[in-house]
Amino acid sequence: MKIGLYSGSIRPEEGGGYTIEKEIISSISLYKELTHHQFVLFSWYDLPQFRKQGFEIKSINTSISERAIFKSQKLFSSLISPKVVGTEAIKSPLQKIILQENIDVMFYLSPWENFFLDIPYFSMVWDLQHRLQPYFPEVSAGGEWEKREQFYKKNLPKASRIIIGNEAGRNEIHQLYNIPKERIGLIPHPTPSFALENAGRNFDLPKNFAPKNPYLFYPAQFWAHKNHINLLKALKILKEEQEIIYDLALVGSDKGNKSFVGKKAKELGVDSQVHFLGFVSTQELIALYQNAFALTYVTYFGPENLPPLEAFALGCPVIASRVHGAEEQIGEASILVNPQSPQEIVDSIIALRNNENLRNELIVNGQKVAQERSGEEFARKFFKILDDFEPYRSCWGI
């Protein structure tokens, strides 16, 4: 089959979305010789790194304003109208180029980027937190809840296959949208290649970061659900009740909650320990992992998260939230805590501080998990899903 891949988030500024898409494309590109299927990548960007790997890329040459119009909510609403699909009313340059390539199946690499053509499609789902935890503003405010719900209600029932990382995620899709489980494929997120490839290398910490104490590390954009606040409360408990001081290194772009986090750090009396490092280079990110006392990934969202896999690969012990899906993804290689409880976060830090054997065990187990979640493993599982779908797709032409 000829498979179209559509990338809409392949820019570093997109954070985790960028990393996931980049790793999926790289995995398919590097191991495409393992399958008979052909692949074409459609993107608004040129992506020369994948051209070098021999990947066929179709860039959509439009102006910035045209690109913005295509992604606007108004046009998105028209694209999901049955009156538009499959008719001459389709005017998007992206839709036109896809139709010209005689694609058998489209694979949309990230949520929110689907546009409906009369072509079978596979869809990625990262999470359904707007249904599970609708009180967080990033999944509810400003019409965000309605946007997500409209999208999933229209998209998931028609998807030929849905890709999710673990059984917890599959159960959520099945229960919330009544999708048959046999149409939901399980492929764990691959460990980001930059972490695997640089595990033995040493880089310098960011120049603006000179911690006076051992530091905890939390790479996360400043959304409310990232739960920076309970991590700050844990720092306060450690300082005032245990007389233990840790610095905290925070990286990630501001999604509207950074000033609140800074204000709370000052109120709690730990602001001198908290370092807001902003956007860092890949080499600086590696150094931050390698020199940290631990990754403290205390998000409220699951069912999968990438930073624990990065930490595993780079030999950094992991303390993470016991959210739905976490035990399946990282349980044996991390200390899982209740993200609502600063005291549990404190207890996990003290346990790691006082037990060198535990620390070493977590590092060894983490590196094993990181290696198992390779790009090759992702590619093989994806190719198997394509093979299983091919008999159905062979029943009609383009």
C-alpha positions in Angstrom: 0.0 0.0 0.0 1.0 3.6 -0.4 0.8 5.3 2.9 0.5 9.0 3.4 1.9 10.5 6.6 0.7 13.9 7.6 2.8 16.0 10.0 1.4 19.2 11.5 3.6 19.7 14.6 7.1 19.2 13.4 8.6 22.2 15.1 10.6 22.2 18.4 8.3 24.9 19.8 5.4 22.3 19.8 7.1 20.5 22.7 6.0 16.9 23.2 4.0 16.9 20.0 7.1 17.8 18.1 9.1 15.0 19.8 6.4 12.3 19.2 6.0 13.2 15.5 9.7 13.4 14.9 10.3 10.0 16.5 7.5 8.3 14.5 8.7 9.7 11.2 12.3 8.7 12.0 11.3 5.2 13.0 9.3 4.6 9.8 12.0 6.2 7.7 15.0 4.3 9.2 13.3 0.9 9.0 11.1 1.2 5.9 13.1 -1.5 4.3 11.5 -4.0 6.7 8.1 -3.6 4.9 6.8 -3.6 1.3 4.6 -0.6 2.0 5.6 2.8 0.5 5.5 6.1 2.4 5.0 9.7 1.5 5.3 12.4 4.1 3.1 15.5 3.6 4.2 18.6 5.6 4.1 22.4 5.5 7.9 22.2 6.1 10.8 20.9 4.0 12.3 18.6 6.7 15.7 18.0 5.1 16.7 15.6 7.9 14.2 13.1 6.6 15.1 13.7 2.9 18.7 12.6 3.8 17.2 9.3 4.9 15.6 8.7 1.5 12.1 9.6 2.7 9.8 10.9 0.0 8.5 14.3 1.2 5.8 16.5 -0.4 6.0 20.0 0.9 3.0 22.1 0.7 4.2 25.4 -0.7 1.8 28.0 0.7 2.2 31.4 2.3 2.0 31.7 6.1 -1.4 33.4 5.8 -2.8 30.5 3.7 -1.4 28.0 6.2 -3.1 29.9 9.0 -6.4 29.9 7.2 -6.2 26.2 6.6 -5.7 25.6 10.3 -8.4 28.1 11.4 -11.4 26.8 13.2 -13.8 28.2 10.6 -12.2 26.2 7.8 -11.7 23.1 10.0 -15.5 23.1 10.5 -16.1 23.2 6.8 -13.6 20.4 6.2 -15.6 17.9 8.3 -18.8 18.7 6.5 -20.0 15.8 4.3 -21.0 18.4 1.6 -17.3 19.2 1.1 -15.6 15.8 1.2 -15.1 14.1 -2.1 -16.3 17.0 -4.2 -14.8 19.9 -6.2 -15.4 22.1 -3.2 -12.1 20.7 -1.7 -9.7 23.6 -2.2 -7.0 23.1 0.3 -3.5 22.8 -1.3 -2.8 20.1 1.1 -5.9 18.1 0.1 -5.1 18.5 -3.5 -1.6 17.2 -3.3 -2.7 14.2 -1.3 -5.3 13.2 -3.8 -2.8 13.6 -6.7 -0.5 11.0 -5.0 -3.0 8.1 -5.1 -2.7 7.4 -1.4 -4.2 4.2 -0.1 -4.2 5.0 3.6 -3.5 8.3 5.5 -1.8 8.3 8.9 -2.3 11.5 10.8 0.6 11.7 13.2 -1.0 13.9 15.8 -4.5 14.7 17.0 -6.3 17.8 15.7 -4.7 17.6 12.2 -7.2 15.2 10.5 -9.1 16.5 7.5 -11.6 14.2 5.9 -11.0 12.8 2.5 -12.5 9.6 0.9 -9.4 7.7 1.9 -9.1 5.3 4.9 -7.1 6.8 7.7 -5.3 5.9 10.8 -5.4 8.4 13.7 -3.1 8.9 16.7 -4.6 9.6 20.1 -2.3 11.0 22.8 -4.9 11.3 25.6 -8.6 12.0 26.3 -8.1 14.1 29.3 -10.8 16.6 28.3 -13.3 13.8 29.2 -11.4 12.4 32.2 -10.3 15.7 33.9 -12.4 18.5 32.3 -11.7 20.9 35.1 -8.2 21.8 33.9 -8.5 25.0 31.8 -6.2 23.8 29.0 -8.8 21.2 28.1 -11.9 23.1 28.8 -11.6 26.9 28.7 -12.3 29.1 25.7 -14.2 26.4 23.9 -11.4 23.9 24.1 -13.6 21.1 25.5 -16.1 21.5 22.8 -13.5 21.6 20.1 -11.9 18.4 21.3 -15.1 16.6 21.8 -16.5 17.5 18.4 -13.2 16.4 16.8 -13.1 13.0 18.5 -16.8 12.3 18.1 -16.4 12.8 14.3 -13.0 11.4 13.9 -12.6 8.2 15.9 -15.7 6.3 14.8 -14.6 6.6 11.1 -10.9 5.9 11.7 -9.8 2.6 10.1 -7.3 2.2 12.9 -6.5 4.2 16.0 -3.0 4.1 17.5 -2.5 4.5 21.2 0.4 3.6 23.5 -1.0 1.2 26.1 -3.9 -0.8 27.3 -5.1 1.9 29.6 -5.4 4.3 26.7 -7.2 1.6 24.6 -9.7 1.1 27.4 -10.4 4.8 27.6 -11.1 5.1 23.9 -13.3 2.0 23.9 -15.3 3.2 27.0 -15.7 6.8 26.1 -16.3 6.5 22.4 -17.5 2.9 22.0 -14.8 2.0 19.5 -14.3 -1.7 19.0 -11.0 -2.7 20.6 -9.9 -4.6 17.5 -9.6 -1.3 15.7 -7.4 0.2 18.4 -3.7 -0.7 17.8 -1.2 -0.6 20.7 2.2 0.9 19.9 4.1 2.4 22.9 5.8 5.7 22.2 9.4 5.2 21.2 12.2 6.4 23.4 13.4 9.7 21.8 16.5 8.9 19.8 18.5 11.9 21.1 18.4 10.3 24.5 19.4 6.8 23.3 22.2 8.1 21.0 23.8 10.4 23.6 23.5 8.2 26.7 27.3 8.1 27.1 28.2 11.7 26.2 28.7 14.6 28.6 27.5 18.1 27.9 27.5 21.4 29.8 24.6 22.6 31.8 22.9 25.8 30.6 25.0 28.9 31.4 22.2 30.5 33.4 22.0 27.5 35.7 24.4 27.1 38.6 22.6 25.2 41.4 24.0 25.4 44.9 22.4 22.2 45.9 21.5 18.8 44.3 18.6 19.5 42.0 15.4 17.9 40.9 14.5 18.2 37.2 11.0 18.8 35.7 10.8 19.4 31.9 7.2 20.4 31.3 5.4 23.2 29.6 3.6 25.5 32.1 0.1 24.0 31.9 -2.0 23.7 35.1 -2.1 19.9 34.8 1.7 19.7 35.0 1.2 20.2 38.7 4.2 22.3 39.4 2.5 23.5 42.6 2.6 20.3 44.5 6.2 19.9 43.6 6.9 23.3 45.1 5.0 22.3 48.3 7.2 19.2 48.4 10.3 21.4 48.4 8.9 23.4 51.3 8.2 20.3 53.3 11.8 19.0 52.7 13.2 22.3 53.6 11.2 23.1 56.8 10.5 19.6 58.2 13.5 17.6 57.0 16.1 20.3 56.7 16.9 19.0 53.2 17.3 21.5 50.4 17.0 20.6 46.7 17.0 23.1 43.9 14.5 22.6 41.1 15.3 23.1 37.4 12.2 23.8 35.3 12.3 23.9 31.5 9.4 24.4 29.0 7.5 27.1 27.3 4.9 29.2 29.1 1.3 28.1 28.4 -0.2 30.7 30.7 0.7 29.3 34.1 4.3 30.2 34.6 3.6 33.5 36.5 1.3 31.6 38.9 4.0 29.0 39.5 6.6 31.8 40.2 4.2 33.5 42.6 3.5 30.3 44.5 7.2 29.6 44.8 7.7 33.0 46.4 4.7 32.5 48.8 6.1 29.1 49.8 9.5 30.5 50.5 11.3 28.3 47.9 11.8 30.8 45.1 15.5 30.9 45.6 15.6 27.2 44.9 13.6 27.3 41.7 15.3 27.9 38.4 13.2 28.8 35.3 15.4 27.9 32.4 13.0 28.4 29.5 13.7 26.7 26.2 17.0 24.8 26.2 19.0 23.1 23.5 19.1 19.3 23.1 22.6 19.2 24.5 21.6 21.2 27.6 18.5 19.0 28.1 20.8 15.9 28.1 23.1 17.5 30.6 20.1 18.4 32.9 18.9 14.8 32.9 22.4 13.4 33.5 23.2 15.6 36.4 19.9 15.7 38.2 19.2 13.9 41.4 16.0 12.7 39.9 13.3 13.5 37.3 10.2 14.5 39.2 7.4 14.1 36.6 4.3 14.8 38.7 1.8 15.5 35.9 -1.9 14.7 36.3 -2.2 13.5 32.7 -1.6 10.1 31.2 -1.7 7.5 29.8 1.8 7.9 28.4 4.5 10.6 28.9 7.8 11.0 27.1 10.2 12.6 29.6 10.4 9.4 31.8 11.7 7.5 28.7 14.3 10.2 28.1 15.4 10.0 31.7 15.6 6.2 31.5 17.9 6.4 28.5 20.2 9.0 30.2 20.6 7.3 33.5 18.4 9.6 35.5 16.2 8.0 38.3 12.5 8.7 37.8 9.8 9.8 40.3 6.5 10.0 38.4 2.8 10.3 38.9 0.7 7.2 39.5 -1.8 8.2 36.8 -3.8 5.8 34.7 -1.4 4.0 32.4 1.8 4.9 34.3 2.3 1.4 35.8 2.0 -0.1 32.4 4.4 2.3 30.8 7.1 2.9 33.4 6.0 1.2 36.7 8.9 -1.2 37.2 11.5 1.4 36.5 10.3 4.3 38.5 8.9 5.4 41.9 5.2 6.2 41.4 3.5 8.7 43.6 0.0 10.2 44.1 0.4 13.6 42.3 -2.1 15.1 44.8 0.2 14.4 47.7 3.2 16.6 48.3 4.1 14.3 51.2 4.3 11.2 48.9 6.6 13.2 46.6 8.7 14.0 49.6 8.8 10.4 50.8 9.9 9.2 47.4 12.8 11.8 47.3 13.9 10.7 50.8 13.7 7.0 49.8 15.9 7.7 46.8 18.3 9.8 48.9 18.7 7.1 51.6 18.9 4.0 49.4 21.7 3.8 46.9 20.6 0.3 45.9 17.2 1.5 45.0 18.7 4.3 43.0 20.9 2.0 41.0 18.1 -0.5 40.5 15.9 2.2 39.0 18.6 3.3 36.7 19.3 -0.2 35.4 15.6 -1.0 35.0 15.0 2.3 33.3 17.8 1.8 30.7 16.2 -1.6 29.9 12.8 0.0 29.3 14.4 2.7 27.2 16.1 0.2 24.9 13.0 -1.9 24.5 11.0 1.1 23.3 13.2 1.6 20.3 12.3 3.2 17.0 12.7 -0.2 15.3 10.2 -1.8 17.7 7.7 1.0 16.9 8.2 0.6 13.2 7.7 -3.2 13.3 4.5 -2.9 15.2 3.2 -0.2 12.9 4.1 -2.2 9.8 2.2 -5.2 11.3 -0.9 -3.1 11.7 -0.6 -2.0 8.0 -0.2 -5.7 7.0 -3.3 -6.7 8.9 -5.3 -3.9 7.2 -4.0 -4.5 3.7 -6.5 -7.3 2.8 -9.4 -4.9 3.5 -7.9 -2.1 1.5 -7.1 -4.3 -1.5 -10.8 -4.8 -2.1 -11.2 -1.5 -4.0 -9.1 0.9 -6.1 -8.0 4.5 -5.6 
